[in-house]
């Protein structure tokens, strides 16, 4: 069935080549999974470094490959719809999904040393810090944060502690830490509660 679908998609139009390629990729990684057909009914987006999307609750989505930072509002559930070996609760999935057409808006980070991604979320804020040697940045005290280094080496200093993060390392910063100074050379993401600027 999948090989027939693959040939049929490519015959319809060259614009379906992305869908066919993604289905082949998913088949190689999740043979026989119910989610293999997801590229036919989900938006396919190729995010570049520095881009983000905001998805409200109830929007079925999948992350295929590459580095992505995902934040979610406080919740006691993650409901899976396929492409996993974990349990799929179909009844619960169908009860929470929004079935209307949805076109996500791409958010492009501006070329700023410290950039807050604008979203309508009141629960969380995602910031990106791009650090250059001899150009420290200050993150004002605005509650607890999770810091994730995705490139280079970043030094974090607060009134109570100093720590260095290499690529792939993270740190939790308490709300009691006060202002944070970032230095080094690399890229770091900061996730905290509240809206940008709040």
N, C-alpha and C positions, 0 to 999 in steps of 0.2 A: 504493500500500500504506500509506504513512504517513498519508494523509488518511483512509483507512478506519479505521486504528488509532486515530487522533485522535478521530474521531466515535464509535467503539466505546467507547473509554475514558470519554468524557464521558457516554455513555448508561448505562454500568454504574452509576456513582455519582458524585456531586459530589466525593467525596474523591479521585477520580482526576484532577481538574482540574489539580492541580500537576504530575502526571506528563505529561499531555497538553501543558501549557504549556512544560514543560522540553524535551520532544521537539521541539516547534515551534522553540524557541530554538536547540537544537542543530542542527536541520535548516537553519536560516538561516545558521549559522556554519560547519557542517561537512557540506555537502550530500552525501548518498550514503555517509557514513562508517558503518563497521560499529558504531561506538559509539553510534549514535542510539537504540538500544533499551536502553541502559544504565539509564535511569531505571525500567525495568520490573523490573530484577533487583538494583539497588543501593538501599541506604537513601538517602532524600533528606533532608538536614538543612539547615536554614537557621540558620547561626550568627550570633549577634549580637555586637556589639563586646564584647570581654572574654571571649568563650567560646572553648573549645578542645576538640579531641577527640584521643585517643591511639589510633593504629592500629598494631598489631603488624605485623611483616613478613609478606608473603603475602596481605594484604587488598587486593583490588582497590578502587581509589577514584579519584575524579575531583573536581577543583576547577573550578567553573564561572565564578564572577565575584566581584568584591569584593576586599578586601585580606585576604590570608592569609599567615601566616608558617609555613613548613613546614620541619621539621628531620628529618633522616634519620640513622640510624646510618651509620658509615663503610661504604661499599659501592662496588663497581666497576660496579654496574649499575642502570639504571632501565629497567624493562620496560614497554612501552606496550601498551595494549589497545584503542586507538581514540581518536577525537577529536583526531587529529594528522596532520600531513603526513609525520611521521618514520616510520622503519621499525617495523613491528609483527612481532615474532618470536612467532608463535602457539604454536609448540612449546615454547619456553622459558617463555612466559607460563603455559601450562597446567601446566608442571612445578613452578612455584613458588606458584601460587595455592592458598590454603586454601579449599576448597569448602564448608565448614560454614557454617551460619547465623551471622552476627555482628551484634550490636547495639552500636554504639559508645556510650560513656558521655560525655555532655557535661560538660565541666569549666568551671565558672563562676569567673572570677577574683574574689577577694574585694576589697573596697574598701580596699586597703592601698597605701601609696606604693610598696612593693617587694613583688611577689608572685611566688613560684615555682610554676609549674604542676606538680602532682603526677602523676608517671607511673611505671610500673614500670621504665622504661629506666635502665640503668646507664651508657649511653654518652653521654647528653647531658642538659642541663637548660635549660629556657626560663624566663626571668624577664621580668616586665613592670614597668617603672618609670614611675610617673605623677608628673611634676614640677610643682611650683607655685613661683612666685617667692618668693625668700628662704627656701626650704626645701630645701637641698641633701640629696642622698642619697649614701651611701657603698656601693660594691660592694667587698667584701673580695677580696683577691688569691686567686683559686682557679683559676689557669690562664688560658690564652688565651681571648679572647672575641671574638665578632662583635656589634657594636652596630648597631641599625637604628632610626632615628628615623621614626616614622609620623605624628607630629603635633607642630606647634609648632617650637620651636627649643631645642636641648639643648646645653649646654656640658659637655665631658668633660675632666677634669684628672687627670693621673697625675704621678708623680715626674719623668717624662721629657718629657711632652708635654701640650699643651693644644689642643683642637680643638672647633670648633662644628659641629653637624650640624643641617641644616634637614630638613624633612619629605622622606622618600624617600632620604636620604643614609645611608651606613653607614661604619663604621670597624672595622678589625681592631686589637685590643689584645693585645699580646704578654704572655705569661705573666710576663715580667720587669718588667712595668710596675708591679707592686705594687697597692695599693688604688687604686680609681678614685673620684673625686668627680664626681657628676652635679649639674648645676644648670640653671636656666632654667625654661621653661614648655612642657610637651609630654609626649608619650608615647614611650617607647623600649623596645625589646626587646633582651635580652641572651641570646645563645646561647653555651653553653660545654660542655666535656666534664664528665662526672661527674653525680652526683645532686644534688638540692637540699640545701643545707646541707653538702655534702661538699667 
